[in-house]
Amino acid sequence: MVTSREKAAGPLLEICVDDVAGLDAAVAGGADRIELCSALGSGGLTPSRGFMVVAAKAPIPVHALIRPRAGGFIFSEAEVALMEADIVAAREAGLAGVVIGVTTPAGALDKDVIRRLIDAAQGLDLTLHRAIDVVEDMDAALDLAIELGFSRVLTSGGARHAEEGIDVIARLAKRGSGRVSIMPGGGVRPENAGRFLAIAGVRELHASCSRAGIGEPRLTELGFSTEAPRYTDADIVRLLKAQLRPGRD
């Protein structure tokens, strides 16, 4: 959970990054915490062990996303074992936390599998990722997240973009007040940050702060890059961070 010291410092900004340049840009722009990923274009996947080791040297806390593949959040036994190993790697690298989530075929959080991941993550801070956005009963999922000891829940309110799910985010923030942090994510930008910060109890925001770049034609032709790759932009991080400061416009 967000500590009293963190509350005194004001709302926190978490930036998700999937390469070393993005990590450097997020730190330079004033991020308070990093969600470390690979393949953000696929919603984010587990970063490499090497990236974890490099990121652990950052001057701010780094949490590794543990998601072994794109798609849904129902995982096979082999994938669960892989996630357990990746969590161990995150701890051994010296990261501060992990970001996890698993669902059942019935559309609920998978309590048993999540407990296994939490057991592997002993000593690490815990964030429940946007697996909560695909469950049938988000209120029940939030209650379970609190029971399991998550510090925060990353959510878009079950919508494609957090602005569309803002009413659900507000409901979850009220339900979890004093027990867990609700962290809006999914299309959070400098121009809409104020809407989320106006929700009672919201003390953390999650964003990519990325901009579209121009791909190299030859790399795009060979399938090594997209036509418009996205890059973390330190200036956008700064703009968003400014919205979290007391006395902002």
N, C-alpha and C positions, 0 to 999 in steps of 0.2 A: 504494500500500500504506500501511497505518497506519504513521506515522513513530515513531521512538523517543521523540520528545517527547510524542506522543499516547499512547503506551503508558504513559509515566510518569504521565500525567494520569488513567489509569484507563480503563475501558470508555467508549465514546462512544454517545450517543443521537442518532439521526437521526429527525426528525419530518417526515412528509409533509403538505403543506398545499396547499390549492387556492384560497385567497383571502387578501386582505391581513389580515383580522382573524385568520385562522388563523396567518399568519406572525408577527404580533405576539404572539399567545398562546404560540406555540412558543418564541419568544425569551424572553418573560417567564417561562416555566416552566423555563428552563434547558437547552433543547436545545443540543446541540453542533454540529449540522449540520441543514440543511433540504433535503428533496427537494421541489422546486417543481413543482407539477402544476396541471392543471385537471381537473375532472370526476372527483374521487376515487370517486364512486359507480359509475363505469365502470372502476374499477381504475387510474385516473389517466391523463391525456393531457397532451400538450405544453402548457405555460403560454403565455400571450400574450407578445409582445415587451415590452409595457408592464409586465406583471407582473414579467418578468425584470429590467427596469431598476429598478423599485421595490425588488425583493428584493435586488439587488446592494448596496444601502445597509445591509443588515442587518449586525450586528456579528459574525456567525458565517458560516462557509462555506455557500454555497447551490449546490446541484446541480440542474440542470433535467432533468426526465424528458423524453425525446424519444420520443414515441409518438403518431403522427398520428391514430389512430382506435382505437375499441374493437374487441375481438375478438382474433384470433390475431396471430401475429408474422411471418407471411409477407407481404412487402410488394411492391407493384408498383414498376416503375422510377420512375414519377411520385412515389410515396410515398417512395422512397429519396431522390430529389432534394429533396423537401420536408424530410425529416429532416436532410439535409446543410445546407440553408438555415437550419433552426431551430438547429442546432449553431453555425453562424456567428453567429446572433443572440445565442445564449447567451454566446459569447465577447465579442462586441462590447458586450454589456450589462455585462460585468465579473464574470460568475459564475465560480465556482471549478471546476465540473465538470459532466459530463453523465451521464445514466443511460440506457443503450442496450441493445438486444438484438434479434436477427433470427434466425428459424429457416427451415429449408428444408422443402419438401414431404415429404422423407424423415424428418423429425423430428429433425434435428440443428441445431446452431448453424450459421448461414450465414457461414462464414469470409470469403468474398470480400466480401459486402456489409458485414459488420462492419468489415473493414479499410477500406472506403471511409468509413464513419462515423468511424473512428478517425483517418484522415487529415484529415478535416474538423475533428476535435477536438484537433489538435495544441496542446499546452500546457495542456490541461484534464485534470483528474482523471477517471478512468473507473470507472464502476460498471456491472456487468452486471446487468440487472434480471431479473424473474421469468420471462422467456422460458425460463430454464434449467429451470423447473418443468414445462414441457410437452415437453421433449425425451425421446427414447427412452433415451438413455444419459447420465445425469447426470455420471458419472465422466469420460467422454470430453469432455463439454462443459466441465467444470471444467478439465481439462488444457488445452483449447483457450483458455479464458479466461486462463489463466496465460501461455500462449504469446503471446497477443495483448497482454498487458501491462495487464490490468485490475487495479485496486487492490483491488476487493472484488466479491463476488457476493452479491446479495440473493436469498434463497430461503426458501420455506416447506417445503423438503424434498420438493417435488412433491405436497404435500397441500393441501387447502382451507385449513387452518389449520396454522401452524407447530408447534403442540403435537402434531398428528397425524403430522407429518413429522420429529419430533425425532431419531429414530434415523438418518435419512438426513442430516440436518443435521450430526450428530456424525460420521458417516462422511466427509462432504465436508470438515469442519473438519480431521479427521485427515489426509486426503489432501492438502489444500492448506496444511498447517501450514508456516509460514515462507516461503510463496510467495505467498499471497493471503489476504485476510480474508474469512471467511464471516460474513455479516450476516443473522441470522434476521429474518424479517418475515412478517406475516400473522397477525393476532390476538395480537400481543405486547402484554401488559398488565402493570400493576404486580404483580398477583398471580401471574403465571407467569414473570416476568422471570428469577427465580432459576434456573429449570430450564435456560434457555438459557445463562446466565452460568456454569453449572456445567460446560458443555462445554469441554474443553481447547481453547484457541485462539480462542474466541469473544470478541471485543473490541468488537463494535459490535452495537447493536440498532436495528431500524427499526419504527416504530409511527405510528399516526395520533393516538392519545390524544384521540379524539373522543367526544362525547356526543350523544345525540339531542335535538333541539329540537322545538318545536311550530310547524308550518307555518301560514301565514296562509290561512284558508279561500278567500279570493278568488283569491289567487295560485295556490293548489293547483287550484282549479276551472278556471282558465285555462291550466293546464299550465306555469306559471312556477316552480313549487316542488313538492317532495314533501310528503306529509303529515307526515313526521318527518325534516326535514333534519338533517344532522349538522354539528357545529361542533367545531373544535379547542378543547380545554379546558386552560387553563394549569395548573390544579390537578392534572389527571391527568398532565400532563407532569412536574410537580414530583414527584408520587408515583413515577412511573417512574424519573425521574432519581435519586431517593433510593435506589432499588434497585441502582444502578450504583456507588454510593459505597462505598469500603472501610469495613468495620465495620458494614455494613447488617444489620438483623435477619434 
